[in-house]
Amino acid sequence: MENIITNQLQLRPVTPQAHISFELGQARELLNNSDSNLDPALKEQLLSHLNRAYSISAQMDAYLSSVTQAPSDCLRSLERATMSLPWQNSAELDGDLEPEMLSGHLEGQFLQQLVRMTKATSVLEIGLFTGYSALAMAEALPANGTLVACELDDTIADFAESYLHRCVAGQKVDIRRGKASDSLEQLRVEGKSFDLVFVDADKSGYRTYVESLISQPNSLLAEHGLIVVDNTLYQGEIYTKPLEEMSENAQAIYHFNEYVRTHPDLKVVLLPIRDGVMFISRKQEDSL
Ligand SMILES: C[S@@+](CC[C@H](N)C(=O)[O-])C[C@H]1O[C@@H](n2cnc3c(N)ncnc32)[C@H](O)[C@@H]1O
């Protein structure tokens, strides 16, 4: 398996791409070590195909990273600091949190481009974790821009807060603690509206978040706002397994994707970036 090793931390595969690399690597190893009566010419051909498929898949992430704009020093050290947290032996870090949650270089730069392309000045993030994607987006905001980030877990919010304060762009981030659903209600009371929303928290909450964002009057999503939703491929589970065999999270994503796909007022596109990034916007009156 092509494990990512960061500060001795082995990250498990969490994207369809990483799973494909893992499966191809396993198949290649099995075939290499097999002493079956397979015709040697056929074995060689099979290995050649597997090697090619494995290389294309396993080397893709590194290539994407090498071509993509490098992260700022602040982003780089935040990623390093996140990986250095005592994930295996801490009573304070909630067992549901894991270093694999960090979106990382490619997605961070992708989100930055989105902030620039949409000319967003107000961004909402649902699911802050240690602050990587929030900081990436905040870096692309204009000086008067703001980013509100919701986080349930106090320990990780403390970490993100102390880290973000050290970075210039991090000072644009306003952290709202507690359940995101409560924070959304509070933001509505405050009359806030957002040009760009990044949804990356508990999968079972996705539908409620989108419903809350688009609900009128005083919608939290600006009229031409864009909602970006992470993990909408859920590691490939949602299109390869029967519903009843999917994990709870995959089932939630399956139902969420069906909800937005069939929503009469929404336009949706699902892109195979990392674990699946979905764009959702309102249908404009003059559009099909
Ligand atoms: C996948 S991580 C977010 C990763 C982050 N966006 C990044 O790119 O680094 C999901 C985060 O959502 C938080 N979360 C889970 N359920 C939540 C809820 N109901 N309200 C607010 N935050 C929640 C978790 O504590 C976790 O920190």
Ligand as a Chemical Component Dictionary entry (heavy atoms), coordinates in Angstrom:
data_LIG
# 
_chem_comp.id                   LIG 
_chem_comp.type                 NON-POLYMER 
_chem_comp.pdbx_formal_charge   0 
_chem_comp.three_letter_code    LIG 
# 
loop_
_chem_comp_atom.comp_id 
_chem_comp_atom.atom_id 
_chem_comp_atom.alt_atom_id 
_chem_comp_atom.type_symbol 
_chem_comp_atom.charge 
_chem_comp_atom.model_Cartn_x 
_chem_comp_atom.model_Cartn_y 
_chem_comp_atom.model_Cartn_z 
_chem_comp_atom.pdbx_ordinal 
LIG C1  C1  C 0  -13.332 16.274 8.471  1  
LIG S1  S1  S 1  -13.076 17.294 9.842  2  
LIG C2  C2  C 0  -12.915 18.873 9.101  3  
LIG C3  C3  C 0  -11.598 19.023 8.380  4  
LIG C4  C4  C 0  -11.255 20.453 8.026  5  
LIG N1  N1  N 0  -12.283 21.071 7.229  6  
LIG C5  C5  C 0  -9.928  20.466 7.282  7  
LIG O1  O1  O 0  -9.931  20.523 6.069  8  
LIG O2  O2  O -1 -8.892  20.367 7.929  9  
LIG C6  C6  C 0  -14.683 17.366 10.561 10 
LIG C7  C7  C 0  -14.764 18.247 11.783 11 
LIG O3  O3  O 0  -16.172 18.470 12.031 12 
LIG C8  C8  C 0  -16.370 18.483 13.422 13 
LIG N2  N2  N 0  -17.791 18.172 13.695 14 
LIG C9  C9  C 0  -18.388 16.953 13.729 15 
LIG N3  N3  N 0  -19.686 17.079 14.015 16 
LIG C10 C10 C 0  -19.926 18.387 14.163 17 
LIG C11 C11 C 0  -21.097 19.155 14.472 18 
LIG N4  N4  N 0  -22.279 18.561 14.692 19 
LIG N5  N5  N 0  -20.987 20.489 14.555 20 
LIG C12 C12 C 0  -19.780 21.107 14.334 21 
LIG N6  N6  N 0  -18.655 20.439 14.037 22 
LIG C13 C13 C 0  -18.717 19.098 13.961 23 
LIG C14 C14 C 0  -15.407 17.438 13.954 24 
LIG O4  O4  O 0  -15.160 17.637 15.335 25 
LIG C15 C15 C 0  -14.204 17.649 13.055 26 
LIG O5  O5  O 0  -13.277 18.519 13.635 27 
# 
loop_
_chem_comp_bond.comp_id 
_chem_comp_bond.atom_id_1 
_chem_comp_bond.atom_id_2 
_chem_comp_bond.value_order 
_chem_comp_bond.pdbx_ordinal 
LIG C1  S1  SING 1  
LIG S1  C2  SING 2  
LIG S1  C6  SING 3  
LIG C2  C3  SING 4  
LIG C3  C4  SING 5  
LIG C4  N1  SING 6  
LIG C4  C5  SING 7  
LIG C5  O1  DOUB 8  
LIG C5  O2  SING 9  
LIG C6  C7  SING 10 
LIG C7  O3  SING 11 
LIG C7  C15 SING 12 
LIG O3  C8  SING 13 
LIG C8  N2  SING 14 
LIG C8  C14 SING 15 
LIG N2  C9  SING 16 
LIG N2  C13 SING 17 
LIG C9  N3  DOUB 18 
LIG N3  C10 SING 19 
LIG C10 C11 SING 20 
LIG C10 C13 DOUB 21 
LIG C11 N4  SING 22 
LIG C11 N5  DOUB 23 
LIG N5  C12 SING 24 
LIG C12 N6  DOUB 25 
LIG N6  C13 SING 26 
LIG C14 O4  SING 27 
LIG C14 C15 SING 28 
LIG C15 O5  SING 29 
# 
